[in-house]
Amino acid sequence: MGNVVAPPSASRTGPGTGRRGRGTPLAIAAIAALAVATASGGVIAALTTEPTEPARSSDAQPAPNVPPGDPVNVATGGAVAPLRRVVPPDVLAVGRGSIPAAKIKKIASLGRVRDVVAVAGGAVQLQGRQVNAFAVDPSAFRSWTPPGTAKDSALWEALAADRFVVSPAAAEQLGLARGTRYPVIGRTMPNLMMGGAGPFGLPGIDMLVSGSSGNQIGLVPNVAVLVNAPGVSPAKVVQAVTKVLGPGTNVVNLHEYQTPGDGGRPSSYLDLYKQAATTCRGLSWTVLAAIGQVESDHGRNAGPSSAGALGPMQFMPATWKAYGVDGDRDGRADIMNPYDAIPGAAKYLCANGAGRGGKQLYRAVYQYNHAHWYVQKVLSLARAYAARFS
């Protein structure tokens, strides 16, 4: 039941460029495509279920007839096999639809790649919130989770019994109780029992269901791939996988993922917007999020634009020289790096008085892009973010 935001225009020019034109404010529902709309605030963009008819109660509607997939699809259940090994995932790739089997096999054949697993997935509604879910074979997938979770046989047995399991963050934030049934809204609306909670080690993924439950809900087959490549730089694996899958796929280096509570750097665009806003007193993170959505769809279209703007916040190189920030303290201010670009945008807005609000905020956003329709669109989206995340 996820929502997809249309990619931003290729003519986007970024801060300080004076482009004018017309635009249409996006609906609040479009915000669901933000990469951080899940309970754990991960870096994976909101997944989508396949377009189908509206959800109906599973009491009145049988599970949909989903044709069998190729051998790389997740299995549909069965007894839980003993844990024989732990496979630390290095890279997670999530597509906007099913990833073709040929591409999955090509990833598996990349040099130094040892293991690959493809899973079904999608965004579902649980307790009134959008949650990203994977449908997995408990026997096979448990080895891809953190050791403590992998060893929790009761968790995987519950999953094999067609109960769902969630991350601890989702369990707490959604008020879920083990042994209680909840409607899970996707293609259909089955009432599934919560079987337990445990960390999955996957940013933005808060729910696991069995293959049969995933088929019933309407999760997209082969929408995500986990890759294990021991002894290889994860950044190089990301590059190789991205080359195989092409544009429109979100490929994440899982070694870079740490939750802010662990003292690591922010793990999501939402966290980045919030953190960057603290550098400018009076500036709301919602303004940065709105600009990030309009400019690049939260990094999905990082340019270059037809005018030469670059990065998730679409800076012109000359403007970046004056306002670029080394947000991740790696020794350079990288216009393409969201850890640098988002605080750079906060710095630019702050220099133009955005922290003072009111008319000054309007002027600051206008300086970012010289078009009144642009300012109105950004401020409208900022209000929508505030309403959604209040």
C-alpha positions as CSV (number, residue, x, y, z in Angstrom):
1,M,0.0,0.0,0.0
2,G,3.0,2.3,-0.5
3,N,3.0,5.5,-2.5
4,V,5.5,6.5,-5.2
5,V,6.6,10.0,-5.7
6,A,7.2,11.0,-9.4
7,P,10.9,11.7,-10.1
8,P,11.8,15.4,-10.0
9,S,12.2,17.4,-13.2
10,A,15.6,17.1,-14.9
11,S,15.6,20.9,-15.4
12,R,16.0,21.5,-11.6
13,T,18.7,24.0,-11.0
14,G,19.3,24.1,-7.2
15,P,20.0,27.0,-4.9
16,G,20.8,30.5,-6.2
17,T,20.0,29.9,-9.8
18,G,16.9,32.0,-10.5
19,R,14.8,29.4,-12.4
20,R,11.1,30.2,-12.8
21,G,8.2,28.1,-13.7
22,R,5.0,26.5,-12.4
23,G,4.5,23.5,-10.1
24,T,1.8,21.5,-8.4
25,P,2.0,20.9,-4.7
26,L,2.2,17.2,-3.9
27,A,-0.3,15.4,-1.7
28,I,0.6,14.4,1.8
29,A,0.4,10.8,0.8
30,A,3.4,11.3,-1.5
31,I,5.6,11.7,1.5
32,A,5.3,7.9,2.1
33,A,8.1,7.5,-0.5
34,L,10.6,9.1,1.8
35,A,13.3,6.7,2.6
36,V,12.6,7.0,6.3
37,A,8.9,6.4,6.6
38,T,9.3,3.2,8.5
39,A,9.2,2.7,12.2
40,S,13.0,2.2,12.5
41,G,13.9,5.1,10.2
42,G,16.0,3.1,7.8
43,V,17.6,4.2,4.6
44,I,15.6,2.1,2.3
45,A,12.9,3.9,0.2
46,A,9.3,2.8,0.9
47,L,8.6,-0.3,-1.0
48,T,5.3,-0.8,-3.0
49,T,2.9,-3.6,-3.3
50,E,1.8,-4.6,-6.7
51,P,-1.1,-2.5,-8.0
52,T,-4.3,-4.4,-7.3
53,E,-7.9,-4.0,-6.2
54,P,-8.5,-2.5,-2.7
55,A,-7.7,-4.6,0.3
56,R,-10.4,-6.9,1.6
57,S,-10.7,-8.9,4.8
58,S,-9.1,-12.3,4.5
59,D,-12.2,-13.7,6.2
60,A,-14.2,-13.0,3.0
61,Q,-11.4,-13.2,0.4
62,P,-9.1,-16.2,-0.1
63,A,-5.4,-15.7,-0.7
64,P,-4.7,-14.5,-4.3
65,N,-3.5,-17.0,-6.8
66,V,0.1,-16.0,-7.2
67,P,2.0,-18.0,-9.9
68,P,5.1,-19.8,-8.8
69,G,8.4,-18.0,-9.3
70,D,11.8,-19.0,-10.5
71,P,14.2,-20.9,-8.2
72,V,15.6,-17.7,-6.6
73,N,12.2,-16.7,-5.1
74,V,11.7,-17.2,-1.4
75,A,10.2,-20.4,-0.3
76,T,6.7,-20.5,1.1
77,G,7.3,-22.0,4.4
78,G,8.0,-25.4,6.0
79,A,9.8,-26.6,9.1
80,V,12.7,-24.5,10.4
81,A,16.0,-26.0,9.7
82,P,18.8,-25.8,12.4
83,L,21.1,-22.8,12.2
84,R,24.3,-24.0,10.6
85,R,26.1,-20.7,9.8
86,V,25.7,-16.9,9.9
87,V,26.0,-15.0,6.7
88,P,26.7,-11.4,7.3
89,P,25.1,-9.3,4.6
90,D,27.3,-6.7,3.0
91,V,24.9,-5.0,0.6
92,L,21.2,-4.7,0.3
93,A,19.6,-3.7,-3.0
94,V,15.9,-2.8,-3.3
95,G,14.2,-2.3,-6.6
96,R,11.0,-0.4,-7.5
97,G,9.6,-3.7,-8.8
98,S,10.6,-7.3,-9.2
99,I,14.3,-7.7,-10.0
100,P,14.7,-10.0,-13.0
101,A,16.1,-13.5,-12.2
102,A,18.8,-13.0,-14.8
103,K,20.1,-9.9,-13.0
104,I,20.0,-11.7,-9.6
105,K,22.1,-14.6,-11.1
106,K,24.5,-12.1,-12.6
107,I,25.0,-10.6,-9.1
108,A,25.7,-14.0,-7.8
109,S,28.3,-14.5,-10.4
110,L,30.2,-11.3,-9.5
111,G,33.8,-11.9,-8.4
112,R,34.2,-12.7,-4.7
113,V,30.4,-12.8,-4.1
114,R,29.8,-15.9,-2.0
115,D,26.0,-15.8,-1.2
116,V,23.0,-14.0,-2.5
117,V,19.4,-14.2,-1.4
118,A,16.4,-12.6,-3.0
119,V,13.2,-11.8,-1.1
120,A,9.7,-10.5,-1.7
121,G,8.8,-7.3,-0.1
122,G,6.5,-4.3,0.0
123,A,5.0,-1.5,2.1
124,V,2.0,-2.6,4.2
125,Q,-0.2,-0.8,6.7
126,L,0.0,-2.0,10.3
127,Q,-1.6,-0.2,13.2
128,G,-2.2,2.8,10.9
129,R,1.5,3.1,10.0
130,Q,3.3,2.2,6.8
131,V,5.8,-0.6,7.5
132,N,8.3,-2.1,5.1
133,A,8.0,-5.9,5.1
134,F,10.0,-8.8,3.6
135,A,8.5,-12.2,3.0
136,V,11.2,-14.9,3.7
137,D,11.8,-18.6,4.1
138,P,12.6,-18.8,7.8
139,S,15.1,-21.7,7.4
140,A,17.1,-19.8,4.8
141,F,16.8,-16.2,5.9
142,R,17.7,-16.6,9.6
143,S,21.3,-17.0,8.7
144,W,21.3,-13.5,7.2
145,T,20.3,-11.8,10.4
146,P,22.4,-10.8,13.4
147,P,23.7,-13.7,15.4
148,G,21.4,-13.2,18.4
149,T,18.3,-13.1,16.1
150,A,19.6,-16.0,14.0
151,K,19.9,-18.2,17.1
152,D,16.4,-17.4,18.3
153,S,14.7,-20.5,17.1
154,A,11.3,-19.5,18.7
155,L,11.2,-16.4,16.5
156,W,11.8,-18.4,13.3
157,E,9.3,-21.1,14.3
158,A,6.7,-18.5,14.8
159,L,7.5,-17.1,11.4
160,A,7.2,-20.6,9.9
161,A,3.7,-20.8,11.5
162,D,2.6,-17.8,9.4
163,R,3.0,-15.3,12.3
164,F,4.8,-12.1,11.7
165,V,7.8,-10.8,13.5
166,V,9.0,-7.2,13.8
167,S,11.9,-5.1,14.8
168,P,12.0,-4.0,18.5
169,A,11.5,-0.4,17.3
170,A,8.3,-1.3,15.5
171,A,7.0,-3.4,18.4
172,E,7.4,-0.5,20.7
173,Q,6.3,2.3,18.5
174,L,3.2,0.4,17.1
175,G,2.3,-1.0,20.5
176,L,2.4,-4.6,19.3
177,A,1.9,-7.6,21.7
178,R,3.1,-11.1,21.0
179,G,0.2,-13.5,20.5
180,T,-2.2,-10.8,19.4
181,R,-3.7,-10.7,15.9
182,Y,-3.5,-7.5,13.8
183,P,-4.9,-6.6,10.4
184,V,-2.1,-6.3,7.9
185,I,-3.3,-4.3,4.9
186,G,-1.9,-5.0,1.5
187,R,-3.6,-6.6,-1.5
188,T,-5.8,-8.3,1.1
189,M,-6.2,-7.7,4.8
190,P,-5.4,-10.9,6.7
191,N,-5.4,-10.9,10.5
192,L,-1.9,-12.1,11.4
193,M,-0.6,-12.9,14.8
194,M,2.5,-11.3,16.1
195,G,5.1,-14.0,16.8
196,G,7.9,-12.0,18.3
197,A,10.5,-9.3,17.8
198,G,14.2,-9.1,17.1
199,P,16.7,-6.9,15.3
200,F,17.1,-7.7,11.6
201,G,20.1,-5.6,10.9
202,L,18.5,-4.2,7.8
203,P,17.8,-0.4,7.7
204,G,14.2,0.4,7.0
205,I,12.9,-3.2,7.2
206,D,10.6,-3.6,10.3
207,M,8.6,-6.7,9.5
208,L,9.1,-10.2,8.3
209,V,6.3,-12.6,7.2
210,S,6.4,-16.0,5.8
211,G,6.3,-16.6,2.0
212,S,2.7,-17.7,2.1
213,S,1.6,-14.7,4.1
214,G,3.6,-12.5,1.7
215,N,1.8,-14.0,-1.3
216,Q,-1.5,-13.4,0.4
217,I,-0.7,-9.8,1.2
218,G,0.6,-9.2,-2.3
219,L,4.2,-8.4,-1.7
220,V,6.4,-8.0,-4.8
221,P,8.5,-11.1,-5.6
222,N,12.3,-10.6,-5.8
223,V,12.1,-6.9,-4.9
224,A,15.2,-7.0,-2.8
225,V,18.6,-8.8,-2.8
226,L,21.0,-9.3,0.0
227,V,24.7,-9.9,-1.0
228,N,27.5,-11.4,1.0
229,A,31.0,-10.8,-0.4
230,P,33.6,-11.5,2.3
231,G,37.0,-9.8,1.9
232,V,35.8,-7.2,-0.6
233,S,35.3,-3.5,0.0
234,P,31.5,-3.1,0.4
235,A,31.7,0.2,-1.5
236,K,33.0,-1.8,-4.5
237,V,30.2,-4.3,-4.1
238,V,27.7,-1.5,-4.1
239,Q,29.2,-0.2,-7.4
240,A,29.1,-3.6,-9.0
241,V,25.6,-4.3,-7.9
242,T,24.4,-0.9,-9.0
243,K,26.0,-1.4,-12.4
244,V,24.1,-4.7,-12.8
245,L,20.7,-3.4,-11.6
246,G,20.8,0.0,-13.2
247,P,19.0,3.2,-12.2
248,G,15.9,3.1,-10.0
249,T,17.4,0.6,-7.5
250,N,18.5,1.6,-4.0
251,V,21.8,-0.2,-3.2
252,V,23.0,0.2,0.4
253,N,26.3,-0.5,2.0
254,L,25.2,-2.2,5.2
255,H,28.5,-1.6,6.9
256,E,27.7,2.1,7.0
257,Y,24.4,1.6,8.8
258,Q,24.4,2.5,12.4
259,T,21.5,3.8,14.4
260,P,22.0,7.2,15.9
261,G,21.4,5.7,19.4
262,D,24.5,3.6,18.9
263,G,26.6,6.7,18.4
264,G,26.9,6.3,14.7
265,R,26.1,8.8,12.0
266,P,22.4,9.2,11.0
267,S,21.1,6.2,9.1
268,S,18.3,7.9,7.1
269,Y,17.4,11.0,5.3
270,L,14.9,11.8,8.0
271,D,17.7,11.7,10.6
272,L,19.9,13.8,8.4
273,Y,17.3,16.4,7.9
274,K,16.6,16.6,11.6
275,Q,20.3,16.7,12.5
276,A,21.1,19.4,9.9
277,A,18.3,21.6,11.1
278,T,19.9,21.8,14.6
279,T,22.7,23.7,13.1
280,C,20.4,26.6,12.3
281,R,18.4,27.9,15.2
282,G,14.7,28.2,14.2
283,L,15.0,26.2,11.0
284,S,12.5,23.3,10.9
285,W,13.8,20.0,9.5
286,T,10.5,19.8,7.6
287,V,11.8,22.6,5.3
288,L,14.9,20.6,4.5
289,A,12.9,17.5,3.9
290,A,10.5,19.4,1.5
291,I,13.5,20.8,-0.4
292,G,15.1,17.3,-0.6
293,Q,11.9,15.9,-2.0
294,V,11.4,18.6,-4.6
295,E,15.1,18.7,-5.6
296,S,16.0,15.0,-5.9
297,D,13.2,12.9,-4.4
298,H,15.5,12.3,-1.4
299,G,18.6,11.4,-3.5
300,R,16.9,9.3,-6.1
301,N,17.7,11.9,-8.9
302,A,21.0,13.5,-7.9
303,G,21.7,15.0,-11.3
304,P,23.4,16.6,-13.0
305,S,20.4,18.6,-14.0
306,S,20.2,20.4,-17.4
307,A,21.6,23.5,-15.6
308,G,24.4,21.6,-13.9
309,A,23.0,21.3,-10.4
310,L,24.3,18.2,-8.5
311,G,23.6,16.1,-5.5
312,P,20.6,15.3,-3.3
313,M,20.1,19.0,-2.6
314,Q,20.9,20.1,-6.2
315,F,23.6,22.7,-5.5
316,M,25.2,24.5,-8.3
317,P,29.0,23.9,-8.0
318,A,29.8,27.6,-7.5
319,T,27.3,27.9,-4.7
320,W,28.7,24.7,-3.2
321,K,32.1,26.2,-3.0
322,A,30.8,28.9,-0.7
323,Y,28.4,26.8,1.4
324,G,29.6,23.2,1.2
325,V,30.0,21.3,4.5
326,D,32.0,18.3,5.5
327,G,29.2,16.8,7.5
328,D,30.7,13.3,7.9
329,R,34.1,14.6,8.7
330,D,35.9,12.5,6.1
331,G,38.1,15.4,5.0
332,R,36.1,16.7,2.1
333,A,32.8,18.4,1.4
334,D,31.2,16.2,-1.3
335,I,28.3,17.7,-3.2
336,M,27.0,14.2,-4.0
337,N,27.1,13.0,-0.4
338,P,23.8,13.5,1.6
339,Y,25.8,13.7,4.8
340,D,27.5,16.8,3.4
341,A,24.8,18.2,1.1
342,I,21.9,18.3,3.6
343,P,23.9,20.3,6.2
344,G,25.2,22.4,3.3
345,A,21.6,23.2,2.5
346,A,20.9,24.1,6.1
347,K,23.9,26.4,6.1
348,Y,22.7,28.1,2.9
349,L,19.2,28.6,4.1
350,C,20.4,29.9,7.5
351,A,22.7,32.4,5.8
352,N,19.6,33.8,4.1
353,G,17.6,34.1,7.3
354,A,15.5,30.9,7.2
355,G,15.8,30.5,11.0
356,R,13.8,33.7,11.6
357,G,10.7,32.2,10.0
358,G,7.8,34.1,8.4
359,K,8.7,36.3,5.5
360,Q,12.4,35.7,6.0
361,L,11.9,32.0,5.6
362,Y,10.0,32.6,2.4
363,R,12.8,34.8,1.1
364,A,15.4,32.2,2.1
365,V,13.6,29.4,0.2
366,Y,13.2,31.9,-2.7
367,Q,17.0,32.3,-2.7
368,Y,17.4,28.6,-2.9
369,N,15.4,28.6,-6.2
370,H,14.1,31.9,-7.6
371,A,10.5,30.9,-8.2
372,H,7.4,31.7,-6.2
373,W,5.8,28.5,-7.2
374,Y,8.8,26.7,-5.8
375,V,8.6,28.4,-2.4
376,Q,4.9,27.7,-2.2
377,K,5.5,24.0,-3.0
378,V,8.3,23.7,-0.5
379,L,6.3,25.3,2.3
380,S,3.2,23.2,1.5
381,L,5.3,20.0,1.7
382,A,6.9,21.2,4.9
383,R,3.5,21.6,6.5
384,A,2.6,18.1,5.2
385,Y,5.7,16.6,6.8
386,A,4.9,18.4,10.0
387,A,1.4,16.9,10.0
388,R,2.5,13.4,9.1
389,F,5.4,13.2,11.7
390,S,3.8,15.1,14.5
